Amino acid sequence: MKSLLLLGDSIRMGYDSFVQEKLAGRMNVYFDDDNARFVQYTLRALSIWKGKNSWPDDIDVVHWNNGLWDILHLNANSTGRDGEDIGETMVHEKVSADIRFDKDPLTPPDIYRYMLGRVLTRIHQLFPRAEVIFATTTPVIEELITTSYRSNAEVELYNQIAREVLIPRGVRINELGDFSKKYCSELHRDWVHYNDEGSDKLASEIVAFLEQENLI
């Protein structure tokens, strides 16, 4: 039976158990309980997760996402939160004017482009026989922005960067972002994450993609 490794942020953490349930008896499904967060964190943590969980070297498929943390503009309020209180900042028209955000995202586009390649190399180093799938980043509900800032314009930009970097290196792209926009827009539990019904739909789409690509 083939094996599948799920890597990614809290969106992955929402659907991983649903994927495992749907593929029971068809694929061995592995994932860590840590949030893969942004690309540099994924690069640093991947070998740690592998050792901690005793994942085998002969993983057949890696399904991976990064992006939502990378496009995050940290709260720059002097009251604290999770950002800096100095540096160039911006405000968002839909958020209280006394909340400011870092002008640059956590991972600027050029760094995101570079780090995607680094993460892919690490995946190949640790799981040399694996087919790699990258899932595009899912959209956010900008109207519900509160103490941090993400934009769908940057979601689209970073998804295009991922395609440009990864497709030439043989990575298959699962357009999870487009799927979620079409089928899960009413299934959010907050401005970023999905409820169980939404996560279940994402899991079903992942299984369907694996079947379409003859990877099961």
C-alpha positions as a Python dict, from the first residue, in 0.01 Angstrom:
ca = {
    (1, 'M'): (0, 0, 0),
    (2, 'K'): (134, 343, -94),
    (3, 'S'): (207, 614, 160),
    (4, 'L'): (107, 981, 167),
    (5, 'L'): (268, 1257, 375),
    (6, 'L'): (65, 1573, 440),
    (7, 'L'): (267, 1887, 512),
    (8, 'G'): (124, 2230, 576),
    (9, 'D'): (-28, 2497, 792),
    (10, 'S'): (-353, 2509, 991),
    (11, 'I'): (-560, 2452, 677),
    (12, 'R'): (-382, 2116, 648),
    (13, 'M'): (-441, 2058, 1017),
    (14, 'G'): (-811, 2099, 946),
    (15, 'Y'): (-829, 1837, 672),
    (16, 'D'): (-554, 1586, 758),
    (17, 'S'): (-769, 1350, 969),
    (18, 'F'): (-1045, 1362, 706),
    (19, 'V'): (-795, 1261, 436),
    (20, 'Q'): (-667, 980, 657),
    (21, 'E'): (-1020, 853, 714),
    (22, 'K'): (-1114, 867, 345),
    (23, 'L'): (-796, 680, 244),
    (24, 'A'): (-816, 412, 514),
    (25, 'G'): (-720, 80, 356),
    (26, 'R'): (-596, 256, 40),
    (27, 'M'): (-294, 461, 153),
    (28, 'N'): (-93, 501, 470),
    (29, 'V'): (-138, 868, 562),
    (30, 'Y'): (119, 1050, 776),
    (31, 'F'): (125, 1401, 923),
    (32, 'D'): (266, 1582, 1224),
    (33, 'D'): (55, 1768, 1479),
    (34, 'D'): (273, 2078, 1440),
    (35, 'N'): (167, 2370, 1223),
    (36, 'A'): (409, 2402, 930),
    (37, 'R'): (351, 2779, 933),
    (38, 'F'): (579, 2962, 686),
    (39, 'V'): (835, 2826, 441),
    (40, 'Q'): (1142, 2882, 658),
    (41, 'Y'): (976, 2707, 952),
    (42, 'T'): (884, 2413, 729),
    (43, 'L'): (1242, 2388, 606),
    (44, 'R'): (1379, 2389, 961),
    (45, 'A'): (1124, 2151, 1111),
    (46, 'L'): (1081, 1889, 840),
    (47, 'S'): (1371, 1666, 941),
    (48, 'I'): (1267, 1701, 1307),
    (49, 'W'): (914, 1584, 1227),
    (50, 'K'): (1051, 1294, 1028),
    (51, 'G'): (1267, 1176, 1317),
    (52, 'K'): (1002, 1232, 1582),
    (53, 'N'): (738, 1036, 1392),
    (54, 'S'): (972, 773, 1239),
    (55, 'W'): (833, 846, 895),
    (56, 'P'): (976, 602, 639),
    (57, 'D'): (1219, 714, 369),
    (58, 'D'): (1006, 554, 100),
    (59, 'I'): (708, 791, 118),
    (60, 'D'): (534, 773, -220),
    (61, 'V'): (354, 1109, -224),
    (62, 'V'): (407, 1437, -39),
    (63, 'H'): (114, 1681, -45),
    (64, 'W'): (244, 2018, 77),
    (65, 'N'): (128, 2373, 129),
    (66, 'N'): (277, 2698, 258),
    (67, 'G'): (156, 3049, 199),
    (68, 'L'): (-96, 3180, 450),
    (69, 'W'): (170, 3257, 710),
    (70, 'D'): (405, 3392, 444),
    (71, 'I'): (160, 3659, 329),
    (72, 'L'): (80, 3762, 687),
    (73, 'H'): (135, 4128, 774),
    (74, 'L'): (205, 4129, 1146),
    (75, 'N'): (17, 4358, 1378),
    (76, 'A'): (251, 4650, 1444),
    (77, 'N'): (51, 4804, 1726),
    (78, 'S'): (258, 4950, 2007),
    (79, 'T'): (25, 4764, 2246),
    (80, 'G'): (200, 4442, 2152),
    (81, 'R'): (13, 4160, 1980),
    (82, 'D'): (246, 3954, 1758),
    (83, 'G'): (427, 4220, 1556),
    (84, 'E'): (686, 4494, 1579),
    (85, 'D'): (622, 4842, 1711),
    (86, 'I'): (875, 5011, 1483),
    (87, 'G'): (938, 5017, 1111),
    (88, 'E'): (727, 5110, 810),
    (89, 'T'): (361, 5029, 864),
    (90, 'M'): (23, 5049, 695),
    (91, 'V'): (-342, 5061, 793),
    (92, 'H'): (-634, 4872, 640),
    (93, 'E'): (-956, 5050, 554),
    (94, 'K'): (-1171, 4773, 706),
    (95, 'V'): (-986, 4766, 1038),
    (96, 'S'): (-982, 5020, 1319),
    (97, 'A'): (-737, 5299, 1231),
    (98, 'D'): (-551, 5253, 1558),
    (99, 'I'): (-431, 4910, 1442),
    (100, 'R'): (-132, 4922, 1210),
    (101, 'F'): (36, 4640, 1022),
    (102, 'D'): (389, 4579, 899),
    (103, 'K'): (410, 4706, 542),
    (104, 'D'): (594, 4395, 424),
    (105, 'P'): (457, 4041, 457),
    (106, 'L'): (632, 3793, 683),
    (107, 'T'): (800, 3634, 380),
    (108, 'P'): (851, 3887, 97),
    (109, 'P'): (784, 3753, -254),
    (110, 'D'): (1147, 3708, -358),
    (111, 'I'): (1224, 3523, -36),
    (112, 'Y'): (914, 3307, -81),
    (113, 'R'): (1031, 3218, -431),
    (114, 'Y'): (1375, 3119, -301),
    (115, 'M'): (1251, 2930, 4),
    (116, 'L'): (999, 2722, -191),
    (117, 'G'): (1293, 2579, -383),
    (118, 'R'): (1478, 2510, -59),
    (119, 'V'): (1182, 2325, 92),
    (120, 'L'): (1138, 2120, -225),
    (121, 'T'): (1506, 2022, -215),
    (122, 'R'): (1469, 1914, 148),
    (123, 'I'): (1163, 1704, 63),
    (124, 'H'): (1363, 1530, -211),
    (125, 'Q'): (1654, 1476, 29),
    (126, 'L'): (1438, 1315, 296),
    (127, 'F'): (1192, 1131, 70),
    (128, 'P'): (1382, 1065, -255),
    (129, 'R'): (1116, 851, -421),
    (130, 'A'): (820, 1078, -346),
    (131, 'E'): (602, 1249, -602),
    (132, 'V'): (545, 1603, -475),
    (133, 'I'): (216, 1791, -491),
    (134, 'F'): (186, 2157, -392),
    (135, 'A'): (-157, 2280, -284),
    (136, 'T'): (-225, 2644, -363),
    (137, 'T'): (-318, 2876, -79),
    (138, 'T'): (-684, 2916, 9),
    (139, 'P'): (-853, 3259, 10),
    (140, 'V'): (-942, 3467, 314),
    (141, 'I'): (-1248, 3677, 401),
    (142, 'E'): (-1095, 4024, 404),
    (143, 'E'): (-1409, 4183, 550),
    (144, 'L'): (-1344, 3995, 875),
    (145, 'I'): (-982, 4110, 920),
    (146, 'T'): (-912, 4194, 1282),
    (147, 'T'): (-564, 4190, 1441),
    (148, 'S'): (-354, 4071, 1148),
    (149, 'Y'): (-369, 4136, 776),
    (150, 'R'): (-379, 3909, 472),
    (151, 'S'): (-510, 3995, 127),
    (152, 'N'): (-647, 3780, -151),
    (153, 'A'): (-436, 3977, -396),
    (154, 'E'): (-128, 3840, -221),
    (155, 'V'): (-281, 3493, -206),
    (156, 'E'): (-301, 3503, -586),
    (157, 'L'): (50, 3649, -623),
    (158, 'Y'): (209, 3385, -402),
    (159, 'N'): (17, 3105, -571),
    (160, 'Q'): (153, 3222, -906),
    (161, 'I'): (505, 3232, -764),
    (162, 'A'): (461, 2873, -647),
    (163, 'R'): (352, 2763, -993),
    (164, 'E'): (648, 2937, -1156),
    (165, 'V'): (899, 2784, -916),
    (166, 'L'): (763, 2435, -872),
    (167, 'I'): (609, 2323, -1201),
    (168, 'P'): (945, 2335, -1387),
    (169, 'R'): (1087, 2112, -1112),
    (170, 'G'): (825, 1844, -1168),
    (171, 'V'): (583, 1932, -888),
    (172, 'R'): (214, 1873, -952),
    (173, 'I'): (-14, 2162, -851),
    (174, 'N'): (-339, 2093, -670),
    (175, 'E'): (-542, 2412, -716),
    (176, 'L'): (-691, 2390, -370),
    (177, 'G'): (-727, 2767, -361),
    (178, 'D'): (-956, 2771, -665),
    (179, 'F'): (-1152, 2474, -531),
    (180, 'S'): (-1209, 2634, -193),
    (181, 'K'): (-1314, 2962, -351),
    (182, 'K'): (-1575, 2780, -558),
    (183, 'Y'): (-1705, 2523, -312),
    (184, 'C'): (-1612, 2631, 42),
    (185, 'S'): (-1673, 3006, 51),
    (186, 'E'): (-1968, 2964, 290),
    (187, 'L'): (-1791, 2708, 508),
    (188, 'H'): (-1550, 2924, 706),
    (189, 'R'): (-1534, 2922, 1086),
    (190, 'D'): (-1338, 3247, 1083),
    (191, 'W'): (-1176, 3472, 824),
    (192, 'V'): (-906, 3217, 737),
    (193, 'H'): (-1007, 2867, 850),
    (194, 'Y'): (-1282, 2625, 753),
    (195, 'N'): (-1536, 2445, 964),
    (196, 'D'): (-1551, 2064, 964),
    (197, 'E'): (-1775, 2057, 657),
    (198, 'G'): (-1530, 2276, 468),
    (199, 'S'): (-1229, 2071, 577),
    (200, 'D'): (-1410, 1754, 475),
    (201, 'K'): (-1472, 1899, 129),
    (202, 'L'): (-1105, 1991, 96),
    (203, 'A'): (-1012, 1636, 197),
    (204, 'S'): (-1244, 1491, -67),
    (205, 'E'): (-1085, 1714, -330),
    (206, 'I'): (-738, 1598, -228),
    (207, 'V'): (-841, 1233, -260),
    (208, 'A'): (-998, 1307, -600),
    (209, 'F'): (-675, 1478, -713),
    (210, 'L'): (-469, 1177, -606),
    (211, 'E'): (-704, 949, -800),
    (212, 'Q'): (-691, 1175, -1107),
    (213, 'E'): (-311, 1170, -1098),
    (214, 'N'): (-301, 789, -1049),
    (215, 'L'): (-109, 828, -725),
    (216, 'I'): (-315, 598, -506),
}
